[in-house]
Amino acid sequence: MYVTVQDFITEWNNEAVLTQKVLDGLTDQALQQQVYPEGRTLGRIAWHFVTNIPEYLTEFGVSVEKVSNPNEVPSAKQIAETFHEVSSRVVQALEEQWTDDSLKHIQNAFGRLESNATIFMGLIKHIVHHRGQVTVLMRQAELPIPAVYGPSKEGWVRLGVTPPL
């Protein structure tokens, strides 16, 4: 749990580095990879969580500039660049707008009363959830997967280890 704004920013920055590695590995062709025929594409999922960050935070009291054209999935490069920009704006907004006491404030989040610290943890979990979906679709699109919380298949191979099954 986050006791200080800096606690959140530290975890935010750590997760942003991991997410950036995943998004930097996308290609325009891979953005069309679907979960199933009627399902969202990899591009739609990635663009959803990138554009959702400012909307989510603004909903809960942190004013962050929203992403233009959130309904039109751009190129893979633009998704990665936009995430980098949004991620930086989140840190700046929190440093300017919130205090440690702001994290203790309770508000309604999705029908539950939650502290802002819990609400912000939910944002990180939302991104991690979709980042996992993106890596599965990257594998299906035959893209290399960067290490996130440990080596990927490609990482094990680079280490000279047979990837675990």
BAZA-261834 format. One record per residue: residue number from 1; chain; x negated, y, z of N, C-alpha, C, O in turn. Coordinates in steps of 0.05 Angstrom, whole numbers, m for minus. Layout:
N
[mise NUM,"A",[X,Y,Z],[X,Y,Z],[X,Y,Z],[X,Y,Z]]
...
This chain:
165
[mise 1,"A",[m17,m24,0],[0,0,0],[m18,25,0],[m40,24,10]]
[mise 2,"A",[m8,46,m11],[m23,70,m13],[m16,88,11],[7,94,16]]
[mise 3,"A",[m37,96,25],[m34,114,48],[m41,143,40],[m30,162,50]]
[mise 4,"A",[m59,145,20],[m67,171,10],[m62,172,m20],[m61,151,m34]]
[mise 5,"A",[m60,196,m30],[m58,199,m60],[m83,188,m73],[m81,176,m94]]
[mise 6,"A",[m105,192,m60],[m130,181,m71],[m130,151,m73],[m142,140,m91]]
[mise 7,"A",[m117,137,m53],[m114,108,m55],[m100,100,m81],[m109,82,m95]]
[mise 8,"A",[m78,114,m87],[m64,108,m112],[m81,114,m136],[m83,98,m155]]
[mise 9,"A",[m94,138,m136],[m110,146,m159],[m133,126,m164],[m139,119,m187]]
[mise 10,"A",[m145,116,m142],[m166,96,m146],[m156,71,m160],[m168,61,m178]]
[mise 11,"A",[m133,60,m150],[m122,37,m163],[m112,43,m191],[m116,28,m210]]
[mise 12,"A",[m100,66,m195],[m91,75,m221],[m115,75,m241],[m113,64,m263]]
[mise 13,"A",[m137,87,m233],[m160,88,m250],[m171,61,m256],[m179,55,m279]]
[mise 14,"A",[m172,43,m236],[m182,16,m241],[m165,1,m261],[m175,m12,m279]]
[mise 15,"A",[m138,2,m257],[m120,m11,m276],[m120,2,m303],[m117,m12,m323]]
[mise 16,"A",[m124,28,m304],[m125,42,m330],[m148,33,m347],[m146,30,m371]]
[mise 17,"A",[m171,28,m334],[m194,18,m349],[m188,m9,m361],[m194,m14,m384]]
[mise 18,"A",[m175,m27,m346],[m168,m53,m357],[m147,m51,m379],[m149,m64,m400]]
[mise 19,"A",[m127,m34,m375],[m107,m30,m396],[m119,m18,m421],[m112,m26,m443]]
[mise 20,"A",[m137,1,m417],[m150,13,m440],[m165,m7,m457],[m164,m6,m481]]
[mise 21,"A",[m179,m26,m444],[m194,m47,m458],[m174,m63,m475],[m181,m70,m498]]
[mise 22,"A",[m151,m70,m464],[m132,m85,m479],[m122,m69,m503],[m121,m79,m526]]
[mise 23,"A",[m113,m45,m498],[m102,m28,m520],[m123,m22,m541],[m116,m20,m564]]
[mise 24,"A",[m148,m19,m533],[m170,m13,m553],[m174,m37,m571],[m185,m34,m593]]
[mise 25,"A",[m165,m61,m563],[m168,m85,m579],[m146,m90,m599],[m147,m109,m615]]
[mise 26,"A",[m126,m73,m599],[m103,m76,m618],[m111,m68,m646],[m128,m51,m650]]
[mise 27,"A",[m97,m80,m665],[m99,m72,m693],[m71,m66,m704],[m51,m74,m692]]
[mise 28,"A",[m70,m50,m725],[m44,m43,m736],[m29,m68,m745],[m5,m69,m741]]
[mise 29,"A",[m43,m87,m756],[m29,m112,m765],[m18,m127,m741],[5,m137,m743]]
[mise 30,"A",[m32,m128,m719],[m23,m143,m696],[1,m130,m683],[16,m143,m669]]
[mise 31,"A",[5,m104,m687],[28,m91,m675],[55,m103,m684],[75,m99,m670]]
[mise 32,"A",[54,m117,m706],[79,m130,m716],[84,m157,m703],[106,m169,m708]]
[mise 33,"A",[66,m168,m688],[69,m194,m675],[94,m193,m657],[96,m175,m640]]
[mise 34,"A",[111,m213,m660],[136,m213,m643],[135,m236,m624],[122,m257,m628]]
[mise 35,"A",[150,m232,m602],[153,m253,m582],[169,m276,m594],[162,m299,m592]]
[mise 36,"A",[191,m269,m608],[208,m287,m622],[222,m270,m644],[220,m246,m643]]
[mise 37,"A",[235,m283,m664],[244,m268,m687],[260,m242,m681],[257,m222,m695]]
[mise 38,"A",[277,m243,m661],[293,m219,m655],[281,m202,m633],[292,m182,m625]]
[mise 39,"A",[258,m211,m623],[245,m198,m600],[229,m173,m607],[225,m166,m630]]
[mise 40,"A",[221,m160,m586],[204,m136,m589],[177,m144,m601],[167,m167,m598]]
[mise 41,"A",[165,m126,m615],[138,m130,m626],[118,m122,m605],[124,m108,m586]]
[mise 42,"A",[94,m131,m610],[71,m123,m592],[70,m93,m592],[66,m81,m570]]
[mise 43,"A",[72,m80,m615],[71,m51,m616],[93,m37,m599],[87,m18,m586]]
[mise 44,"A",[117,m48,m601],[139,m37,m586],[134,m40,m556],[140,m21,m540]]
[mise 45,"A",[124,m62,m547],[119,m67,m519],[97,m48,m509],[100,m35,m488]]
[mise 46,"A",[75,m46,m524],[53,m28,m515],[62,1,m515],[56,15,m496]]
[mise 47,"A",[76,9,m535],[85,37,m537],[106,43,m515],[107,65,m504]]
[mise 48,"A",[122,23,m509],[142,26,m487],[128,33,m461],[135,53,m448]]
[mise 49,"A",[108,17,m453],[97,23,m426],[80,49,m427],[78,62,m406]]
[mise 50,"A",[68,55,m449],[53,80,m451],[71,104,m448],[66,123,m433]]
[mise 51,"A",[93,104,m464],[111,127,m463],[128,128,m438],[138,149,m430]]
[mise 52,"A",[131,105,m425],[148,104,m400],[134,117,m376],[147,126,m358]]
[mise 53,"A",[107,118,m376],[93,128,m353],[101,156,m345],[109,161,m322]]
[mise 54,"A",[101,176,m364],[110,203,m356],[139,204,m348],[147,218,m330]]
[mise 55,"A",[156,188,m362],[184,188,m356],[189,178,m327],[204,189,m312]]
[mise 56,"A",[175,156,m321],[178,144,m294],[169,163,m273],[184,168,m253]]
[mise 57,"A",[146,175,m276],[135,193,m255],[153,218,m252],[158,227,m230]]
[mise 58,"A",[162,229,m275],[179,252,m274],[205,246,m259],[215,263,m244]]
[mise 59,"A",[215,223,m264],[240,214,m250],[237,215,m220],[256,220,m205]]
[mise 60,"A",[212,209,m211],[208,207,m182],[192,230,m171],[181,228,m149]]
[mise 61,"A",[191,253,m186],[181,277,m174],[153,286,m181],[143,305,m169]]
[mise 62,"A",[140,273,m200],[114,282,m209],[117,291,m238],[123,274,m255]]
[mise 63,"A",[114,316,m243],[118,327,m269],[93,320,m287],[71,330,m282]]
[mise 64,"A",[98,304,m307],[77,296,m326],[88,301,m354],[111,293,m360]]
[mise 65,"A",[72,313,m371],[81,319,m398],[89,293,m412],[73,274,m413]]
[mise 66,"A",[113,293,m424],[122,269,m438],[109,266,m465],[98,285,m476]]
[mise 67,"A",[111,241,m475],[99,235,m501],[119,241,m523],[143,235,m520]]
[mise 68,"A",[109,255,m544],[127,261,m566],[133,236,m582],[116,218,m584]]
[mise 69,"A",[156,234,m594],[164,212,m611],[162,185,m597],[149,167,m608]]
[mise 70,"A",[174,182,m573],[172,156,m559],[186,133,m573],[181,110,m566]]
[mise 71,"A",[203,139,m592],[218,117,m605],[204,107,m631],[213,87,m642]]
[mise 72,"A",[183,120,m639],[169,112,m664],[142,101,m656],[124,116,m647]]
[mise 73,"A",[137,76,m660],[112,63,m653],[91,73,m673],[93,70,m697]]
[mise 74,"A",[69,86,m663],[48,96,m680],[27,74,m686],[32,51,m681]]
[mise 75,"A",[5,82,m696],[m17,63,m702],[m29,53,m676],[m24,64,m654]]
[mise 76,"A",[m44,31,m678],[m57,19,m655],[m76,40,m642],[m78,42,m618]]
[mise 77,"A",[m90,54,m659],[m109,74,m649],[m94,96,m633],[m104,104,m612]]
[mise 78,"A",[m72,104,m644],[m56,126,m630],[m45,116,m604],[m43,131,m585]]
[mise 79,"A",[m36,91,m603],[m26,80,m577],[m49,81,m556],[m44,90,m534]]
[mise 80,"A",[m73,72,m564],[m95,72,m545],[m103,100,m537],[m108,105,m513]]
[mise 81,"A",[m104,118,m556],[m111,146,m550],[m90,159,m532],[m97,174,m514]]
[mise 82,"A",[m65,154,m537],[m43,165,m521],[m44,155,m493],[m41,170,m474]]
[mise 83,"A",[m49,129,m489],[m52,118,m462],[m74,132,m447],[m71,140,m424]]
[mise 84,"A",[m97,136,m460],[m120,150,m448],[m112,178,m438],[m118,186,m416]]
[mise 85,"A",[m98,192,m456],[m89,220,m449],[m69,219,m426],[m71,235,m407]]
[mise 86,"A",[m49,202,m428],[m28,200,m407],[m41,192,m381],[m34,204,m360]]
[mise 87,"A",[m58,173,m381],[m71,164,m357],[m86,187,m342],[m84,189,m318]]
[mise 88,"A",[m100,203,m358],[m114,226,m346],[m95,247,m335],[m100,258,m314]]
[mise 89,"A",[m73,251,m350],[m53,271,m341],[m40,262,m314],[m33,279,m298]]
[mise 90,"A",[m36,236,m311],[m25,226,m286],[m42,234,m262],[m32,244,m242]]
[mise 91,"A",[m68,229,m265],[m86,235,m243],[m86,265,m237],[m84,273,m214]]
[mise 92,"A",[m87,281,m258],[m87,310,m254],[m61,319,m241],[m61,336,m222]]
[mise 93,"A",[m38,309,m249],[m12,316,m238],[m11,309,m209],[m1,325,m192]]
[mise 94,"A",[m19,285,m202],[m18,277,m174],[m36,294,m156],[m29,302,m134]]
[mise 95,"A",[m60,300,m166],[m78,316,m150],[m67,344,m146],[m71,356,m125]]
[mise 96,"A",[m53,355,m166],[m42,382,m164],[m15,383,m149],[m10,403,m136]]
[mise 97,"A",[1,363,m151],[29,365,m142],[35,350,m117],[55,356,m104]]
[mise 98,"A",[19,331,m109],[27,314,m86],[6,315,m64],[m18,321,m68]]
[mise 99,"A",[16,310,m40],[m1,307,m16],[2,279,m6],[19,264,m15]]
[mise 100,"A",[m14,272,13],[m11,245,25],[16,241,37],[27,219,36]]
[mise 101,"A",[28,262,49],[54,260,60],[76,254,39],[96,242,45]]
[mise 102,"A",[71,263,14],[90,257,m7],[95,228,m11],[116,219,m20]]
[mise 103,"A",[74,211,m6],[76,183,m10],[96,170,10],[107,149,4]]
[mise 104,"A",[101,183,33],[119,172,53],[148,179,47],[166,166,59]]
[mise 105,"A",[152,198,30],[180,206,24],[196,183,13],[186,168,m4]]
[mise 106,"A",[221,180,22],[238,158,14],[258,169,m6],[270,191,m2]]
[mise 107,"A",[262,154,m28],[282,162,m47],[294,137,m61],[284,115,m58]]
[mise 108,"A",[316,142,m75],[330,120,m88],[315,112,m114],[310,129,m131]]
[mise 109,"A",[307,87,m115],[293,78,m139],[307,52,m148],[304,31,m136]]
[mise 110,"A",[321,54,m170],[334,31,m182],[353,18,m162],[355,m7,m161]]
[mise 111,"A",[367,35,m147],[388,25,m129],[378,17,m101],[393,6,m85]]
[mise 112,"A",[352,21,m96],[341,15,m70],[327,40,m59],[317,56,m74]]
[mise 113,"A",[327,42,m32],[312,63,m20],[284,54,m16],[278,34,m3]]
[mise 114,"A",[265,69,m28],[237,61,m28],[220,86,m22],[228,109,m28]]
[mise 115,"A",[197,81,m10],[177,103,m7],[165,109,m34],[164,92,m52]]
[mise 116,"A",[155,133,m37],[141,140,m62],[117,121,m66],[110,115,m89]]
[mise 117,"A",[104,113,m45],[81,95,m47],[90,69,m60],[76,58,m78]]
[mise 118,"A",[113,58,m52],[124,34,m63],[133,38,m92],[128,21,m109]]
[mise 119,"A",[145,61,m97],[154,67,m125],[130,68,m143],[131,58,m166]]
[mise 120,"A",[108,80,m135],[84,82,m152],[71,55,m156],[60,50,m177]]
[mise 121,"A",[72,38,m135],[62,11,m138],[78,m3,m159],[67,m19,m175]]
[mise 122,"A",[104,2,m160],[121,m10,m180],[113,m1,m209],[115,m17,m227]]
[mise 123,"A",[104,24,m212],[95,33,m238],[71,17,m247],[70,8,m270]]
[mise 124,"A",[52,13,m229],[28,m3,m237],[37,m31,m243],[27,m43,m263]]
[mise 125,"A",[54,m43,m227],[63,m70,m233],[78,m72,m260],[75,m92,m274]]
[mise 126,"A",[93,m51,m267],[107,m50,m293],[86,m51,m316],[89,m66,m335]]
[mise 127,"A",[65,m36,m313],[45,m35,m334],[30,m62,m335],[26,m72,m357]]
[mise 128,"A",[23,m73,m312],[10,m99,m312],[27,m121,m324],[17,m138,m339]]
[mise 129,"A",[53,m120,m318],[71,m140,m331],[70,m138,m361],[67,m158,m375]]
[mise 130,"A",[73,m114,m372],[73,m111,m401],[45,m116,m413],[42,m125,m435]]
[mise 131,"A",[24,m109,m398],[m3,m115,m407],[m7,m145,m411],[m20,m153,m430]]
[mise 132,"A",[5,m160,m393],[4,m190,m396],[18,m199,m421],[8,m216,m436]]
[mise 133,"A",[42,m187,m426],[56,m194,m451],[39,m187,m475],[38,m203,m494]]
[mise 134,"A",[27,m164,m475],[10,m156,m497],[m13,m175,m502],[m19,m181,m525]]
[mise 135,"A",[m26,m184,m481],[m48,m203,m485],[m39,m229,m497],[m53,m241,m513]]
[mise 136,"A",[m16,m239,m489],[m5,m263,m501],[0,m259,m531],[m7,m276,m547]]
[mise 137,"A",[12,m237,m538],[17,m231,m566],[m9,m226,m581],[m11,m233,m605]]
[mise 138,"A",[m29,m215,m568],[m55,m212,m581],[m67,m239,m588],[m78,m243,m609]]
[mise 139,"A",[m64,m258,m569],[m74,m285,m574],[m59,m297,m598],[m72,m309,m616]]
[mise 140,"A",[m33,m294,m599],[m17,m305,m621],[m25,m291,m648],[m24,m304,m669]]
[mise 141,"A",[m33,m266,m646],[m42,m251,m670],[m71,m257,m677],[m83,m244,m695]]
[mise 142,"A",[m84,m275,m661],[m111,m283,m665],[m131,m260,m661],[m152,m259,m674]]
[mise 143,"A",[m125,m242,m642],[m144,m222,m634],[m159,m231,m610],[m149,m246,m593]]
[mise 144,"A",[m184,m222,m607],[m199,m229,m582],[m186,m215,m558],[m176,m192,m561]]
[mise 145,"A",[m186,m228,m535],[m175,m217,m511],[m197,m207,m493],[m215,m222,m487]]
[mise 146,"A",[m196,m182,m485],[m217,m173,m466],[m213,m184,m438],[m191,m193,m431]]
[mise 147,"A",[m234,m185,m423],[m232,m194,m395],[m214,m173,m380],[m218,m149,m383]]
[mise 148,"A",[m196,m183,m364],[m180,m166,m347],[m187,m171,m318],[m202,m155,m306]]
[mise 149,"A",[m177,m192,m307],[m183,m199,m279],[m204,m222,m278],[m209,m232,m256]]
[mise 150,"A",[m214,m229,m300],[m235,m250,m303],[m239,m254,m332],[m225,m242,m349]]
[mise 151,"A",[m258,m272,m339],[m264,m276,m367],[m240,m288,m382],[m225,m304,m372]]
[mise 152,"A",[m238,m279,m407],[m219,m291,m426],[m233,m315,m438],[m256,m320,m432]]
[mise 153,"A",[m219,m329,m456],[m232,m351,m470],[m257,m341,m484],[m278,m355,m482]]
[mise 154,"A",[m256,m319,m497],[m280,m308,m511],[m302,m301,m491],[m326,m305,m497]]
[mise 155,"A",[m294,m291,m468],[m314,m285,m447],[m329,m309,m436],[m353,m308,m432]]
[mise 156,"A",[m313,m331,m432],[m326,m355,m423],[m346,m365,m443],[m368,m374,m436]]
[mise 157,"A",[m339,m364,m469],[m357,m373,m490],[m382,m356,m490],[m404,m367,m493]]
[mise 158,"A",[m380,m330,m487],[m403,m312,m487],[m421,m319,m463],[m446,m315,m464]]
[mise 159,"A",[m409,m329,m441],[m425,m337,m418],[m437,m365,m421],[m451,m375,m404]]
[mise 160,"A",[m431,m378,m443],[m441,m405,m448],[m426,m427,m433],[m437,m449,m429]]
[mise 161,"A",[m401,m421,m426],[m385,m440,m411],[m362,m449,m429],[m350,m433,m443]]
[mise 162,"A",[m356,m474,m428],[m332,m484,m442],[m308,m473,m428],[m304,m476,m404]]
[mise 163,"A",[m290,m459,m443],[m267,m446,m430],[m250,m467,m416],[m245,m489,m427]]
[mise 164,"A",[m240,m461,m392],[m223,m480,m378],[m196,m483,m394],[m188,m464,m407]]
[mise 165,"A",[m185,m506,m392],[m159,m511,m406],[m136,m501,m390],[m113,m503,m398]]
